[in-house]
């Protein structure tokens, strides 16, 4: 999705003063933010990565080296702009035109709002918020972005996929009739590590294994099934459910680290009587798929 950034008018509004360069910075040095940075640089040779931050210095340095090998002419991250620690996001925001945020979802709302307050365009990975306070902050940030004429690009990438856009438009045009029910599945293997390294403090263990702790990632429904429910909401004409019920649990011995469920089933109820049936699961060695039906 980050590759779509130039199409949002950023080429006209995000250039560094007196330059053809758009400076981007990564808040988070995991696979998703690294991928977003690579997507961005693929879109336009004038886009340069100039700053990286992560809670862990080795991760920030590792991704700096990896991206430099991929894009030697577009990665220009000096030592003093490769940040580690909890305040690294502030330092990235100070020295870029576009902020790429993909880290533990708990921090997405705060970092998004900080970027907009600083007058920067922002790409923010899903989920954008995982609790009521986070959603409130996201709403405040989007309103502020409208006032400042700044762009926010979402990591819900289905919205940018030509085939999905065409399909949803045909659904909205009524080519299959009215939706009376739908099924959503996101069943896959687990994300990230499963171990607890020796000699590492508990908070560092949790930060380093964000997908295992619901206070950091929001559990698997907002992490994975959110893509499916975004497509369902789109197909339903942006109408949201009025209530839901469901169940979930932890059944796999490999998921003993943390508290995130490894299976969930949710039924969403809409005001017009439509019901949506949604399932997600994270177990190795099982059948996997992520379709909207």
DASUL-V813819 format. One record per pair of residues at least 4 apart in sequence whose C-alpha atoms are under 7 Angstrom apart, sorted by the first residue. I is the first residue (numbers start at 0). J is the second residue. D is the distance in whole Angstrom. If there is no record, write none. Layout:
i=I j=J d=D
i=I j=J d=D
This chain:
i=0 j=154 d=6
i=0 j=156 d=5
i=0 j=159 d=7
i=1 j=35 d=5
i=1 j=38 d=6
i=1 j=39 d=5
i=1 j=122 d=7
i=2 j=38 d=5
i=2 j=39 d=5
i=2 j=42 d=5
i=4 j=9 d=6
i=5 j=9 d=5
i=5 j=10 d=5
i=8 j=12 d=6
i=9 j=13 d=5
i=10 j=14 d=7
i=13 j=21 d=6
i=13 j=96 d=6
i=14 j=18 d=6
i=14 j=19 d=6
i=14 j=20 d=6
i=14 j=21 d=5
i=14 j=96 d=7
i=15 j=20 d=6
i=15 j=21 d=6
i=15 j=96 d=7
i=19 j=45 d=6
i=20 j=45 d=5
i=20 j=46 d=6
i=20 j=47 d=7
i=21 j=45 d=6
i=21 j=46 d=5
i=21 j=47 d=6
i=21 j=96 d=6
i=22 j=46 d=6
i=22 j=47 d=5
i=22 j=48 d=6
i=22 j=49 d=6
i=22 j=95 d=5
i=22 j=96 d=5
i=22 j=97 d=6
i=23 j=46 d=7
i=23 j=47 d=6
i=23 j=48 d=5
i=23 j=49 d=6
i=23 j=95 d=5
i=23 j=96 d=6
i=23 j=97 d=5
i=23 j=98 d=6
i=24 j=48 d=6
i=24 j=49 d=6
i=24 j=50 d=5
i=24 j=51 d=6
i=24 j=91 d=6
i=24 j=95 d=6
i=24 j=97 d=7
i=24 j=98 d=5
i=24 j=99 d=6
i=25 j=32 d=6
i=25 j=50 d=6
i=25 j=51 d=5
i=25 j=52 d=6
i=25 j=98 d=6
i=25 j=99 d=5
i=25 j=100 d=6
i=26 j=51 d=6
i=26 j=52 d=5
i=26 j=53 d=6
i=26 j=88 d=6
i=26 j=99 d=6
i=26 j=100 d=5
i=26 j=101 d=6
i=26 j=102 d=7
i=27 j=32 d=6
i=27 j=52 d=6
i=27 j=53 d=5
i=27 j=100 d=7
i=27 j=101 d=5
i=27 j=102 d=5
i=28 j=32 d=6
i=28 j=33 d=6
i=28 j=52 d=7
i=28 j=53 d=6
i=28 j=58 d=6
i=28 j=59 d=5
i=28 j=62 d=6
i=29 j=33 d=6
i=30 j=34 d=6
i=31 j=35 d=6
i=31 j=101 d=6
i=32 j=36 d=6
i=32 j=99 d=7
i=32 j=100 d=7
i=32 j=101 d=5
i=33 j=37 d=6
i=33 j=62 d=7
i=34 j=38 d=6
i=35 j=39 d=6
i=36 j=40 d=6
i=37 j=41 d=6
i=38 j=42 d=6
i=40 j=44 d=6
i=40 j=46 d=5
i=40 j=47 d=7
i=46 j=73 d=7
i=47 j=73 d=5
i=47 j=74 d=6
i=47 j=75 d=7
i=48 j=73 d=6
i=48 j=74 d=5
i=48 j=75 d=6
i=48 j=76 d=7
i=49 j=74 d=6
i=49 j=75 d=5
i=49 j=76 d=4
i=50 j=76 d=5
i=50 j=80 d=5
i=50 j=81 d=6
i=50 j=91 d=6
i=51 j=59 d=6
i=51 j=80 d=7
i=51 j=81 d=5
i=51 j=82 d=6
i=51 j=91 d=7
i=52 j=59 d=6
i=52 j=81 d=6
i=52 j=82 d=4
i=52 j=83 d=6
i=52 j=87 d=5
i=52 j=88 d=6
i=52 j=91 d=7
i=53 j=58 d=7
i=53 j=59 d=6
i=53 j=82 d=7
i=53 j=83 d=5
i=53 j=84 d=6
i=53 j=87 d=7
i=54 j=83 d=5
i=54 j=84 d=4
i=54 j=85 d=6
i=55 j=59 d=7
i=55 j=83 d=6
i=55 j=84 d=7
i=56 j=60 d=6
i=56 j=82 d=7
i=56 j=83 d=5
i=57 j=61 d=6
i=58 j=62 d=6
i=59 j=63 d=6
i=59 j=81 d=6
i=60 j=64 d=6
i=60 j=81 d=7
i=61 j=65 d=6
i=62 j=66 d=6
i=63 j=67 d=6
i=64 j=68 d=6
i=65 j=69 d=7
i=66 j=70 d=6
i=66 j=74 d=7
i=67 j=71 d=5
i=67 j=74 d=5
i=70 j=74 d=6
i=76 j=80 d=6
i=76 j=81 d=7
i=77 j=81 d=7
i=82 j=87 d=5
i=83 j=87 d=6
i=87 j=91 d=6
i=88 j=92 d=6
i=88 j=110 d=7
i=89 j=93 d=6
i=90 j=94 d=7
i=91 j=95 d=7
i=92 j=98 d=6
i=92 j=114 d=6
i=96 j=119 d=6
i=96 j=120 d=7
i=97 j=119 d=6
i=97 j=120 d=5
i=97 j=121 d=6
i=98 j=114 d=7
i=98 j=119 d=7
i=98 j=120 d=6
i=98 j=121 d=5
i=98 j=122 d=6
i=99 j=121 d=6
i=99 j=122 d=5
i=99 j=123 d=6
i=100 j=107 d=7
i=100 j=122 d=6
i=100 j=123 d=5
i=100 j=124 d=6
i=101 j=123 d=6
i=101 j=124 d=5
i=103 j=209 d=6
i=103 j=215 d=6
i=103 j=216 d=6
i=104 j=126 d=6
i=104 j=127 d=7
i=104 j=128 d=7
i=104 j=129 d=7
i=104 j=215 d=6
i=104 j=216 d=5
i=105 j=128 d=7
i=105 j=129 d=6
i=105 j=214 d=7
i=105 j=215 d=5
i=105 j=216 d=6
i=106 j=110 d=6
i=107 j=111 d=6
i=107 j=123 d=7
i=107 j=127 d=6
i=107 j=128 d=6
i=108 j=112 d=6
i=108 j=127 d=6
i=108 j=128 d=6
i=108 j=133 d=5
i=108 j=136 d=6
i=108 j=137 d=5
i=109 j=113 d=6
i=109 j=136 d=7
i=110 j=114 d=6
i=111 j=115 d=6
i=111 j=121 d=7
i=111 j=123 d=7
i=111 j=140 d=7
i=112 j=116 d=6
i=112 j=137 d=7
i=112 j=140 d=5
i=113 j=117 d=6
i=114 j=118 d=7
i=114 j=119 d=5
i=114 j=121 d=7
i=115 j=119 d=5
i=115 j=120 d=7
i=115 j=140 d=7
i=115 j=144 d=6
i=119 j=149 d=7
i=120 j=149 d=5
i=120 j=150 d=5
i=120 j=151 d=6
i=121 j=150 d=6
i=121 j=151 d=5
i=121 j=152 d=6
i=122 j=151 d=6
i=122 j=152 d=5
i=122 j=153 d=6
i=123 j=127 d=7
i=123 j=152 d=6
i=123 j=153 d=5
i=123 j=154 d=6
i=124 j=153 d=6
i=124 j=154 d=4
i=125 j=153 d=7
i=125 j=154 d=5
i=125 j=155 d=6
i=126 j=221 d=6
i=126 j=222 d=6
i=128 j=133 d=5
i=128 j=134 d=5
i=128 j=137 d=7
i=129 j=133 d=6
i=129 j=217 d=5
i=130 j=134 d=6
i=131 j=135 d=6
i=132 j=136 d=6
i=133 j=137 d=6
i=134 j=138 d=6
i=135 j=139 d=6
i=136 j=140 d=6
i=137 j=141 d=6
i=138 j=142 d=6
i=139 j=143 d=6
i=140 j=144 d=6
i=141 j=145 d=6
i=142 j=146 d=7
i=143 j=147 d=6
i=144 j=148 d=6
i=144 j=149 d=5
i=144 j=150 d=7
i=145 j=149 d=6
i=155 j=226 d=6
i=156 j=160 d=7
i=157 j=163 d=6
i=158 j=164 d=6
i=160 j=164 d=6
i=161 j=165 d=6
i=162 j=166 d=6
i=163 j=167 d=6
i=164 j=168 d=6
i=165 j=169 d=6
i=166 j=170 d=6
i=167 j=171 d=6
i=167 j=234 d=6
i=168 j=172 d=6
i=169 j=173 d=6
i=169 j=174 d=6
i=170 j=174 d=6
i=170 j=175 d=6
i=170 j=234 d=6
i=171 j=234 d=6
i=171 j=236 d=7
i=173 j=177 d=7
i=179 j=273 d=5
i=180 j=273 d=5
i=180 j=274 d=5
i=180 j=275 d=6
i=181 j=274 d=7
i=181 j=275 d=5
i=181 j=276 d=6
i=181 j=292 d=6
i=182 j=275 d=6
i=182 j=276 d=5
i=182 j=277 d=6
i=182 j=291 d=6
i=182 j=292 d=5
i=183 j=227 d=6
i=183 j=276 d=6
i=183 j=277 d=5
i=183 j=278 d=6
i=183 j=290 d=6
i=183 j=291 d=5
i=183 j=292 d=6
i=184 j=277 d=6
i=184 j=278 d=5
i=184 j=279 d=6
i=184 j=288 d=7
i=184 j=289 d=5
i=184 j=290 d=6
i=184 j=291 d=7
i=185 j=223 d=7
i=185 j=224 d=6
i=185 j=278 d=6
i=185 j=279 d=5
i=185 j=280 d=7
i=185 j=288 d=6
i=185 j=289 d=4
i=186 j=279 d=5
i=186 j=280 d=5
i=186 j=281 d=6
i=186 j=287 d=5
i=186 j=288 d=5
i=186 j=289 d=6
i=187 j=280 d=6
i=187 j=281 d=5
i=187 j=282 d=6
i=187 j=287 d=5
i=187 j=288 d=7
i=188 j=281 d=5
i=188 j=282 d=5
i=188 j=283 d=5
i=189 j=281 d=5
i=189 j=282 d=6
i=189 j=283 d=7
i=190 j=210 d=6
i=191 j=208 d=7
i=191 j=210 d=7
i=192 j=208 d=6
i=193 j=253 d=7
i=193 j=254 d=6
i=193 j=256 d=6
i=194 j=256 d=7
i=195 j=204 d=7
i=199 j=203 d=6
i=199 j=204 d=6
i=200 j=204 d=6
i=201 j=205 d=6
i=202 j=206 d=6
i=203 j=207 d=6
i=204 j=208 d=6
i=205 j=209 d=6
i=205 j=212 d=7
i=209 j=215 d=6
i=209 j=216 d=6
i=210 j=216 d=6
i=211 j=256 d=6
i=211 j=257 d=5
i=211 j=258 d=6
i=211 j=259 d=5
i=212 j=216 d=6
i=212 j=257 d=5
i=212 j=258 d=5
i=212 j=259 d=6
i=213 j=217 d=5
i=213 j=218 d=5
i=213 j=258 d=6
i=213 j=259 d=5
i=216 j=222 d=7
i=217 j=221 d=6
i=217 j=222 d=7
i=218 j=222 d=6
i=218 j=259 d=5
i=218 j=260 d=7
i=219 j=223 d=6
i=219 j=224 d=7
i=220 j=224 d=5
i=220 j=225 d=6
i=220 j=279 d=7
i=221 j=225 d=5
i=224 j=228 d=6
i=224 j=279 d=6
i=225 j=229 d=6
i=226 j=230 d=6
i=227 j=231 d=6
i=227 j=291 d=6
i=228 j=232 d=6
i=229 j=233 d=6
i=230 j=234 d=6
i=231 j=235 d=6
i=232 j=236 d=6
i=232 j=237 d=5
i=232 j=238 d=6
i=232 j=239 d=6
i=233 j=237 d=5
i=239 j=269 d=7
i=240 j=267 d=6
i=240 j=268 d=5
i=240 j=269 d=4
i=241 j=268 d=6
i=241 j=269 d=5
i=241 j=270 d=6
i=242 j=267 d=6
i=242 j=268 d=5
i=243 j=265 d=7
i=243 j=266 d=5
i=243 j=267 d=4
i=243 j=268 d=6
i=244 j=265 d=6
i=244 j=266 d=5
i=244 j=267 d=7
i=245 j=264 d=5
i=245 j=265 d=4
i=245 j=266 d=6
i=246 j=263 d=6
i=246 j=264 d=6
i=246 j=265 d=7
i=247 j=260 d=6
i=247 j=262 d=5
i=247 j=263 d=4
i=247 j=264 d=6
i=248 j=260 d=5
i=248 j=261 d=6
i=248 j=262 d=6
i=248 j=263 d=7
i=249 j=260 d=5
i=249 j=261 d=5
i=249 j=262 d=7
i=250 j=261 d=7
i=251 j=282 d=7
i=261 j=280 d=5
i=261 j=281 d=5
i=261 j=282 d=7
i=262 j=279 d=6
i=262 j=280 d=4
i=262 j=281 d=6
i=263 j=278 d=6
i=263 j=279 d=5
i=263 j=280 d=6
i=264 j=277 d=6
i=264 j=278 d=5
i=264 j=279 d=7
i=265 j=276 d=6
i=265 j=277 d=5
i=265 j=278 d=6
i=266 j=274 d=7
i=266 j=275 d=6
i=266 j=276 d=5
i=266 j=277 d=6
i=267 j=274 d=6
i=267 j=275 d=5
i=267 j=276 d=6
i=268 j=272 d=7
i=268 j=273 d=6
i=268 j=274 d=5
i=268 j=275 d=7
i=269 j=273 d=5
i=269 j=274 d=6
